Amino acid sequence: MKIDKRIIPLAIGGLGIGTTEFTIMGLLPDMAKSLQISIPEAGHLISAYAFGVVVGAPILIGYSVKFPPKKVLIVLMMIFTLFNALSAIAPDYNTMMIIRFLSGLPHGAFFGVGTVVATRLAAKGKEAFYISLMFTGLTIANLAMVPLVTYIGHAFHWRWYFAIVSVIGLFALLFLKLWLPMLETNEDTHFMEEMKFLRKKQSWMVLMITAIGFGGLFTWFSYITPLMTIVSGIKENQMAYVMILAGAGMVVGNLVGGYLSDRLSPEKTCVLLLFLMMSSLVGVFFLSEYQTISLVLTFVCGALSMSVAAPINIMMMKAAPKSEMMAAAFMQAGFNCANALGAFLGGIPLENGYSFNYPSLVGVGMTLIGLIIAFRYKQLYSLEKTEEKEITTECISCEQ
């Protein structure tokens, strides 16, 4: 099957974003040692990037809706590339915190604009497929680039991680310029019109499920390196292979989540996956000292971390049918709230002297909250509920 080359620049951008977002988890000990800070303090760099995504998504989308999408994507990737390059030379922890925040600003906006561009490039009936092609870059980042860059960071220096991300950003800029067509600006779109979806309780429930429920897995993923090396007994120079295992799980989970969402419903799938997330984090807490089981749980948790993406995005599209660009950007903000909350809350037991399996216990509580909200969402907004109401209304009309 021939791939439309116009979508490739978006996938390369996703590759760079995925690499910068997830590689840091595997290099936290290296960065902590070099910057002379604790591992929990290094975890705040994850939160700083995620906070940048949350702040940048609505602001940058709001300012860019009147400009041609190609120009917007190029500017966003320029910002991303610049601040990742500056991360490679940041002299101290405080400077790094500021730069990581700035690096995160274009993340959600890029995917928000990219999602709309992908649907406009697609033939009728292939919109979802084109969106999945854009997110292929994010998947490849987790499978290949994250473990490769983690290995390079361990073997040479963690600063190479940011340098490599900057090079990927330059390639994304090149191919955005060469291959992405100059699509028309949507003159009917206004910032306030795009923001209307936030008036709906339905939208906020989806964002809460994402930020809190999905955040449970980031309590595990943010501290995966010390968990695997200190608790599970994996050698530090083997962590690249552990990240490959987690990345392979993400690839599988992404496909399985989409499959289940089509076969069941997005709402049912979300409830099921959150329950499985909670169960897997319980397993991490109790069983991480057993190396083989810990590796199996790494694959399972990796799979679950991506499996929820398809159903939760479909749920948000239902909630925001006329605000797709802003809604897609807010979903990225939601996922990065999850990232920030997971890293921050997961670090609390570590700062109080508990072992590195304790962040997952915090994650169990977060995922349980997400599960409760998802179950309530299913009761209120599931397709089956809507269809039942329509059938009941039709029956009443027939009787009359």
Disulfide bonds with the S-S distance in Angstrom:
none
